[in-house]
Amino acid sequence: MVLELVQEAYPPVQPGEQLRILAVCIFLDDRFVLERIGNLYGWRLCFSSSPKDAFRLASQSDFDLILCDRNQPGYPWREVMDGLAASSPRSCIILTSPKKDDYLWWDVLNHRGFDVLIRPLREEHVLRMIDAAILFLSPAVICS
């Protein structure tokens, strides 16, 4: 039911507008949500299980968006955000976190991020956040 409502509110992307997304250390349940939405909208999703691998991928590919979880194995999330921003300066970086408050939001902005997306991920929140990020990056390209 929820997916049907989401599909009505956010029709699929037009051909040729493929969104490129790198997801770093995303929880398995959230990964399934991203894959389901990504398949529906034709996104090119790339998953990285480590920040080190994410830095390499970000520097080698041109990602529109990077979703980065706050809980990073072996790395403070602020360093991961800084490293991703340095590796892929044109990407819009979104932190996923179980909580969101003004302090965290300002901290994300100070580390060259765009916003915080609450997890567990919900389809309608992911789509709203991605639409906002795409409009921020380039008004000519929209997700829905």
Backbone bond lengths (Angstrom), bond angles and torsions (degrees), N, CA, C in turn:
res aa  C-N    CA-C-N  psi(-1)  N-CA   C-N-CA  omega(-1)  CA-C   N-CA-C  phi
1 M - - - 1.454 - - 1.524 111.08 -
2 V 1.336 115.90 -47.71 1.468 119.22 -179.15 1.520 110.49 -62.65
3 L 1.348 117.28 -43.75 1.462 120.46 -179.21 1.526 111.04 -61.94
4 E 1.349 117.35 -37.65 1.464 120.22 177.43 1.528 110.82 -63.34
5 L 1.329 117.73 -41.66 1.464 121.20 177.67 1.520 110.93 -65.27
6 V 1.328 116.20 -39.56 1.468 120.45 178.11 1.515 109.88 -63.82
7 Q 1.336 117.85 -42.95 1.456 121.11 -179.82 1.518 111.54 -62.34
8 E 1.345 117.28 -37.12 1.462 120.02 177.42 1.521 111.35 -67.15
9 A 1.316 117.32 -42.53 1.456 121.50 -177.71 1.522 112.07 -74.04
10 Y 1.331 116.77 -30.97 1.460 121.95 -176.48 1.520 109.51 -129.00
11 P 1.338 118.24 85.90 1.462 119.81 179.53 1.534 110.65 -64.27
12 P 1.337 117.94 154.74 1.461 120.53 -177.00 1.529 113.57 -57.67
13 V 1.315 114.06 154.43 1.460 122.42 179.34 1.520 108.65 -63.83
14 Q 1.306 116.45 147.29 1.456 121.62 176.39 1.526 110.00 -71.49
15 P 1.328 118.28 150.67 1.465 120.22 177.78 1.528 110.89 -55.61
16 G 1.329 116.23 141.44 1.462 120.55 179.47 1.515 113.36 90.41
17 E 1.329 118.42 -5.48 1.461 121.84 179.88 1.529 110.51 -110.17
18 Q 1.322 116.11 41.06 1.464 120.26 -176.33 1.521 110.56 -66.35
19 L 1.303 114.86 126.55 1.456 122.86 179.31 1.518 108.98 -87.81
20 R 1.334 117.23 133.01 1.459 122.28 -179.46 1.523 108.67 -105.77
21 I 1.339 116.56 117.97 1.463 122.05 -174.46 1.522 110.47 -127.22
22 L 1.326 115.26 131.20 1.455 122.31 171.81 1.524 107.30 -105.84
23 A 1.335 117.03 127.26 1.464 122.06 178.49 1.529 107.91 -113.87
24 V 1.332 116.01 122.13 1.460 122.09 -174.05 1.522 110.73 -108.39
25 C 1.327 116.31 120.94 1.471 123.01 175.31 1.525 112.18 52.83
26 I 1.312 116.25 45.96 1.460 121.87 -179.52 1.530 109.24 -85.96
27 F 1.335 116.85 137.69 1.457 122.06 178.99 1.532 110.44 -61.15
28 L 1.322 116.44 150.73 1.453 122.20 -174.07 1.532 112.56 -56.69
29 D 1.333 118.73 -45.98 1.468 120.65 179.28 1.525 111.25 -61.89
30 D 1.322 116.94 -39.91 1.459 121.01 179.02 1.529 110.73 -70.06
31 R 1.299 116.09 -33.18 1.465 120.38 177.13 1.530 110.43 -62.90
32 F 1.346 116.60 -41.64 1.462 120.40 177.32 1.524 111.28 -61.58
33 V 1.332 117.01 -40.47 1.468 120.97 177.64 1.530 109.86 -61.66
34 L 1.319 117.03 -47.01 1.467 120.57 179.69 1.526 111.58 -62.60
35 E 1.326 116.77 -41.71 1.467 119.49 179.59 1.524 111.27 -64.43
36 R 1.336 117.07 -41.73 1.461 120.54 179.58 1.531 110.53 -62.40
37 I 1.328 117.28 -47.52 1.467 120.19 179.46 1.520 110.30 -68.01
38 G 1.322 116.12 -42.17 1.464 120.28 179.87 1.513 112.87 -59.31
39 N 1.324 117.22 -41.09 1.462 120.92 177.23 1.515 111.14 -64.84
40 L 1.316 116.35 -39.73 1.466 121.23 179.82 1.535 111.36 -64.74
41 Y 1.328 116.69 -39.78 1.462 121.40 -174.22 1.519 113.97 -99.55
42 G 1.303 118.09 -2.64 1.457 120.32 178.07 1.520 113.88 76.90
43 W 1.313 117.78 27.84 1.466 120.94 178.21 1.511 110.02 -74.83
44 R 1.320 115.86 151.39 1.462 121.56 171.15 1.527 106.49 -98.71
45 L 1.320 116.46 105.00 1.458 122.17 -177.86 1.519 110.22 -100.68
46 C 1.320 114.64 137.81 1.456 121.22 175.14 1.530 106.41 -129.44
47 F 1.313 116.46 128.50 1.459 120.98 -178.50 1.522 110.16 -108.43
48 S 1.314 115.23 137.20 1.453 121.77 176.76 1.521 108.45 -123.03
49 S 1.336 116.25 134.56 1.459 119.51 -178.54 1.526 112.83 -95.84
50 S 1.336 116.81 -1.56 1.470 119.15 179.00 1.527 110.11 -144.70
51 P 1.327 116.89 148.24 1.465 119.62 176.82 1.532 112.41 -60.31
52 K 1.323 117.56 -38.78 1.474 120.82 -179.77 1.524 110.48 -59.49
53 D 1.332 116.88 -45.79 1.464 121.20 177.42 1.533 110.42 -65.12
54 A 1.323 116.64 -37.86 1.473 120.61 179.69 1.524 111.21 -63.70
55 F 1.332 117.97 -40.22 1.468 120.43 178.22 1.527 110.21 -60.27
56 R 1.340 115.76 -43.12 1.471 120.39 179.72 1.529 110.32 -63.59
57 L 1.335 116.84 -49.03 1.461 120.73 -179.94 1.526 111.85 -61.28
58 A 1.326 116.40 -43.02 1.470 120.76 -178.67 1.523 111.51 -63.42
59 S 1.322 117.26 -34.86 1.469 119.59 -179.03 1.528 112.10 -78.71
60 Q 1.340 117.30 -22.18 1.464 120.87 -176.69 1.529 113.60 -94.88
61 S 1.320 117.79 -20.05 1.464 121.15 -176.04 1.518 109.97 -125.44
62 D 1.310 114.81 159.39 1.457 120.96 -179.58 1.531 108.96 -100.82
63 F 1.343 117.05 90.09 1.457 121.47 -179.50 1.531 109.69 -89.83
64 D 1.339 115.43 140.20 1.459 120.32 174.29 1.521 109.67 -75.19
65 L 1.335 114.98 -44.81 1.464 121.49 -176.47 1.519 110.58 -130.75
66 I 1.324 114.25 147.64 1.456 120.38 172.83 1.523 107.00 -128.05
67 L 1.328 116.39 121.27 1.459 122.07 174.51 1.521 106.88 -99.39
68 C 1.311 115.86 125.05 1.458 121.51 -173.77 1.518 108.80 -128.99
69 D 1.340 117.34 124.90 1.451 119.11 -179.62 1.520 110.98 -79.05
70 R 1.314 114.99 148.60 1.465 121.14 -178.46 1.532 112.05 -67.69
71 N 1.322 117.05 -31.65 1.465 121.51 -179.22 1.527 109.55 -90.57
72 Q 1.318 116.04 97.56 1.458 121.69 -178.19 1.521 110.61 -105.11
73 P 1.328 118.40 132.86 1.464 120.08 178.40 1.533 111.01 -72.67
74 G 1.326 115.45 113.52 1.453 119.85 174.77 1.518 116.40 82.94
75 Y 1.326 118.53 -2.06 1.463 121.94 -179.11 1.526 109.81 -134.57
76 P 1.319 118.51 136.19 1.475 119.13 169.53 1.537 109.12 -67.14
77 W 1.330 116.60 138.95 1.463 119.65 -174.91 1.526 112.82 -59.97
78 R 1.319 117.77 -30.50 1.471 119.94 179.43 1.529 110.92 -64.41
79 E 1.322 116.46 -40.81 1.466 120.76 177.58 1.526 110.95 -66.35
80 V 1.327 116.04 -37.31 1.461 119.91 178.14 1.521 109.85 -64.57
81 M 1.332 117.07 -45.31 1.474 120.00 178.08 1.523 111.08 -60.82
82 D 1.326 117.61 -44.55 1.464 120.99 178.73 1.528 110.62 -61.40
83 G 1.329 116.71 -43.63 1.460 120.90 179.36 1.513 112.66 -64.56
84 L 1.324 117.45 -40.60 1.463 120.96 177.87 1.526 110.88 -66.24
85 A 1.323 116.57 -41.24 1.473 120.35 179.05 1.525 110.22 -64.13
86 A 1.318 117.49 -37.83 1.467 120.75 178.37 1.531 110.69 -71.41
87 S 1.329 117.36 -37.01 1.467 121.52 -178.53 1.518 112.50 -74.34
88 S 1.311 116.96 -31.15 1.465 121.73 -176.25 1.529 109.50 -141.02
89 P 1.341 117.39 73.82 1.465 120.97 -171.58 1.533 115.35 -62.93
90 R 1.328 118.69 -20.61 1.471 119.85 -179.04 1.519 112.99 -91.73
91 S 1.322 117.26 -5.36 1.463 120.95 179.88 1.528 111.03 -80.00
92 C 1.308 114.91 150.58 1.456 121.92 174.64 1.531 106.58 -95.82
93 I 1.334 117.01 121.37 1.460 121.28 -174.65 1.527 109.88 -104.10
94 I 1.330 114.93 128.09 1.459 122.44 -179.30 1.524 107.74 -120.41
95 L 1.322 116.19 128.05 1.458 121.77 177.73 1.523 109.21 -88.98
96 T 1.339 117.80 132.81 1.453 120.75 172.00 1.527 107.73 -100.38
97 S 1.324 115.58 138.08 1.458 120.71 -173.48 1.526 109.56 -154.57
98 P 1.344 117.48 151.46 1.460 119.00 177.00 1.524 112.95 -73.41
99 K 1.334 117.50 -11.16 1.469 120.54 177.88 1.519 109.66 -141.48
100 K 1.322 113.92 159.70 1.462 120.23 178.44 1.520 107.42 -143.34
101 D 1.310 115.59 127.80 1.452 120.27 173.68 1.520 107.87 -143.16
102 D 1.318 117.02 174.73 1.464 120.46 -176.74 1.524 112.55 -61.92
103 Y 1.331 116.88 -37.88 1.459 120.39 -179.86 1.529 110.41 -62.29
104 L 1.334 116.68 -47.54 1.468 120.31 179.71 1.521 110.40 -63.54
105 W 1.320 117.68 -43.00 1.467 121.12 -179.71 1.531 110.75 -59.27
106 W 1.345 116.99 -46.19 1.461 120.16 178.77 1.526 111.25 -64.41
107 D 1.325 115.76 -38.51 1.460 120.57 177.97 1.533 110.45 -62.29
108 V 1.323 117.43 -42.37 1.465 121.92 177.31 1.532 110.04 -61.49
109 L 1.315 116.92 -45.84 1.471 119.94 178.52 1.526 111.56 -60.74
110 N 1.321 116.88 -38.72 1.464 120.71 179.35 1.523 112.94 -68.43
111 H 1.320 116.52 -16.52 1.466 120.67 177.78 1.526 110.89 -109.23
112 R 1.329 115.20 29.56 1.462 124.97 173.07 1.525 113.76 64.94
113 G 1.338 115.77 27.54 1.449 120.69 175.32 1.525 110.72 -93.90
114 F 1.322 116.14 171.41 1.458 122.07 -177.97 1.525 112.24 -99.94
115 D 1.338 117.01 -46.55 1.463 119.78 -175.86 1.519 109.06 -167.99
116 V 1.339 114.71 -179.48 1.458 122.49 178.76 1.526 107.93 -117.66
117 L 1.321 115.61 130.92 1.458 122.53 177.50 1.523 107.70 -111.12
118 I 1.332 116.12 122.83 1.463 121.35 -176.97 1.533 110.20 -72.30
119 R 1.324 114.96 136.84 1.453 119.76 172.60 1.522 108.71 -114.58
120 P 1.300 118.56 153.52 1.461 126.01 9.06 1.527 111.10 -66.28
121 L 1.325 114.20 143.39 1.462 120.28 -175.77 1.525 110.75 -68.40
122 R 1.335 114.04 140.55 1.465 121.93 174.08 1.519 107.08 -121.00
123 E 1.318 115.79 139.87 1.462 120.90 -173.24 1.521 113.35 -52.73
124 E 1.341 116.49 -47.19 1.463 118.53 -176.36 1.525 111.98 -66.34
125 H 1.338 118.12 -33.05 1.469 120.61 178.14 1.531 110.96 -72.09
126 V 1.316 116.14 -39.28 1.470 120.22 177.84 1.524 109.76 -61.74
127 L 1.321 116.72 -46.98 1.468 120.22 -177.92 1.527 111.95 -64.82
128 R 1.323 117.07 -41.48 1.474 119.29 177.83 1.518 111.06 -62.80
129 M 1.333 116.57 -44.16 1.467 120.54 -179.18 1.528 111.17 -64.71
130 I 1.310 116.77 -43.04 1.464 120.02 -179.09 1.516 110.77 -67.37
131 D 1.328 117.82 -39.80 1.467 119.47 175.65 1.532 111.10 -60.01
132 A 1.319 117.04 -44.26 1.467 120.52 179.09 1.519 111.02 -62.95
133 A 1.325 117.35 -42.00 1.464 121.00 179.98 1.522 111.52 -65.50
134 I 1.322 116.93 -41.84 1.467 120.46 -180.00 1.525 110.41 -66.28
135 L 1.313 117.30 -41.02 1.462 119.51 176.83 1.526 111.14 -63.35
136 F 1.314 116.09 -36.13 1.464 120.72 177.36 1.534 110.70 -65.95
137 L 1.335 116.69 -41.95 1.460 120.62 -177.90 1.520 112.47 -71.61
138 S 1.331 115.81 -46.43 1.454 119.32 -174.70 1.526 109.22 -158.11
139 P 1.311 118.57 108.54 1.471 120.10 -179.13 1.513 113.66 -60.12
140 A 1.340 118.52 -16.57 1.462 120.98 -178.23 1.524 112.09 -80.39
141 V 1.332 119.00 -17.19 1.468 121.89 -177.97 1.523 107.31 -115.31
142 I 1.343 116.34 123.61 1.452 119.28 176.27 1.522 109.87 -126.14
143 C 1.299 115.36 150.01 1.463 121.86 -177.00 1.511 111.69 -78.43
144 S 1.318 117.51 -33.49 1.456 118.43 -175.99 1.505 111.41 -132.77
